[in-house]
Amino acid sequence: WCTYLKNAEIEADTEIGKLLSAEAEIDPEKAAALKAAAEAPEPELPFAEPNAFGMRISKGKMGATKEFFKFSECFEPYTAETEEGEKLRAEGMIDADPNGNGLCSLAEIETFVLKRLLSKYPNTGRGKDLQTPGKDMWKAFRPCYIRAFKDAADYGPDYGVTVKGTKNAKQDDFLTADEFRIFCVYLTIYAAMFDAFAKIDGGGSGRDAGDDTRLEEAEFLKGYKGVSRHGFLALENIGSKKEAKEVFGSMDDNGGGIVLLEEWCTYLKNAEIEADTEIGKLLSA
């Protein structure tokens, strides 16, 4: 259609035909400048300001998802080393330790996280119109809770004494009041790790039906740029697909061609610890 109409104008030498048949003369210097601009690397986006414990997690297409920031704003306030932060932690520990024995199990911590999310994002509607944003978010980020819990429970000293009222549980099997702040720190860090993983998994942002909780090399090569501002050193400095392939190979420690969430988190964590970053110092504590 377009070709036929165009040729008719050219053959009749109409004003439109003259325009359509004209060969634009481009200044060589301008052409060189346009080529250089097209070939120039994308400008680096600025990093976000550090949060309460020094992590820089950006928004936008290269940063964390909106869902992550909605999640983290429920728990980051507990990490502030201020009077207000200390007050929030005291209140949070009461919610997380309903029997008041000073020790929180994983089940109690998961319940605390759920209650906090439900408080911030309550259910709306009824019947077929029922929306459960808080519970949905709790389910989405649930893979992070056990990682944050285990790391935080190991933070304080364990004297090897069996906890009263249990058969053989030690203090490291529970979270104490002194470890509550670091738990909220770890919860935010692992949520960011999971958010980056989920953003690549399935080839799209966030969690959807295409996610299978494992990354293939093709997915990583397609999506690695989109997680370069999640706040992790290992994801910030990947300059090419060749480097991305090398990073994927390093993550895939068993050589199976698939990177699982456990491998992903371990790789990002070790990179921070080896570089002695602020996040690395927290994760190695």
C-alpha positions, -999 to +999 in steps of 0.1 A: +000+000+000+026+025+011+050+015-018+022+019-044+012+054-031+048+065-028+057+054-064+026+071-078+037+104-063+073+100-076+063+091-111+040+121-113+068+143-100+044+159-074+057+180-045+051+150-023+069+128-048+099+152-048+101+149-011+098+111-011+125+107-037+149+132-023+182+119-009+189+139+022+224+153+024+238+148+058+268+168+070+297+144+076+305+159+110+268+157+121+267+121+109+298+112+129+283+128+160+251+109+156+270+076+152+291+083+183+260+092+203+243+059+192+273+039+201+280+056+234+274+034+265+243+042+286+250+068+313+252+053+348+222+060+370+230+076+403+229+054+434+202+059+460+209+075+493+219+049+520+191+036+542+192+033+580+219+007+579+239+020+549+224+000+520+217+019+487+187+004+470+175+024+440+141+027+424+134+026+387+140+001+359+175-009+372+164-009+409+141-027+432+104-032+425+076-011+441+065-043+460+100-045+476+098-009+489+063-015+502+076-045+521+108-029+534+091+003+547+073-020+573+106-032+588+134-007+580+122+017+608+131-011+633+167-009+621+174+028+630+199+033+658+179+061+674+156+066+703+126+062+681+141+030+666+148+016+700+112+023+710+099+006+679+120-025+685+108-028+721+072-027+708+080-050+680+096-076+703+065-076+724+044-085+693+070-111+682+072-127+717+037-132+728+046-155+757+071-130+771+100-155+776+125-133+756+129-159+728+112-159+695+108-190+673+107-189+635+069-195+637+065-165+660+087-143+638+068-153+607+036-144+626+051-110+635+060-103+599+024-112+588+008-090+615+030-061+606+021-064+569-016-069+576-015-037+598+001-017+570-019-033+541-052-045+554-078-065+535-103-047+514-136-058+499-157-089+506-165-121+488-153-122+452-140-086+456-118-095+486-083-082+483-055-094+507-024-073+498-007-078+532-011-116+532-001-117+495+031-098+502+038-120+532+036-151+509+057-135+482+086-127+504+084-158+526+116-174+513+135-145+530+123-151+565+141-183+574+174-169+560+171-137+580+160-156+611+189-181+610+215-154+605+201-132+632+197-161+657+234-169+652+244-132+658+246-134+696+266-158+718+253-193+723+264-209+756+252-243+747+226-245+774+193-262+766+165-237+767+141-243+796+109-260+786+124-276+755+139-310+749+173-300+734+168-265+718+197-240+723+196-203+723+208-202+687+175-218+677+156-187+688+158-150+683+165-127+713+156-091+720+192-082+714+190-098+679+157-082+669+174-052+652+198-073+632+169-096+622+151-066+606+184-056+589+188-091+575+151-092+565+155-061+544+188-074+528+174-108+519+142-093+507+163-072+483+182-103+472+149-121+466+134-092+448+164-090+424+161-128+418+124-127+412+127-097+389+149-118+365+131-151+371+105-156+344+119-127+323+097-101+340+096-078+369+083-090+403+066-124+409+043-139+383+031-171+368+064-173+347+085-176+379+099-211+387+122-200+416+154-208+395+174-189+370+187-201+337+216-185+320+195-170+292+172-153+318+202-139+336+218-125+304+185-109+295+178-094+330+211-086+347+211-049+339+177-046+355+191-055+389+223-034+389+209-009+414+196-033+440+224-024+463+247-055+458+283-051+447+282-084+426+254-070+405+266-034+401+297-039+380+287-064+352+298-045+321+290-070+293+273-102+285+306-119+286+311-108+322+275-117+330+282-153+317+312-155+340+291-143+370+264-168+363+290-196+361+304-185+395+269-185+410+262-220+396+286-237+420+275-272+410+276-266+373+240-277+367+232-248+344+206-235+369+210-210+398+187-215+427+178-188+453+202-204+478+231-201+454+220-166+444+219-154+480+252-171+489+270-155+460+258-120+467+265-124+504+300-137+499+308-108+475+298-083+501+319-100+528+350-104+506+349-067+496+343-057+533+314-034+524+291-020+551+266-047+541+294-073+542+303-063+577+267-068+588+263-102+571+296-115+585+288-104+621 
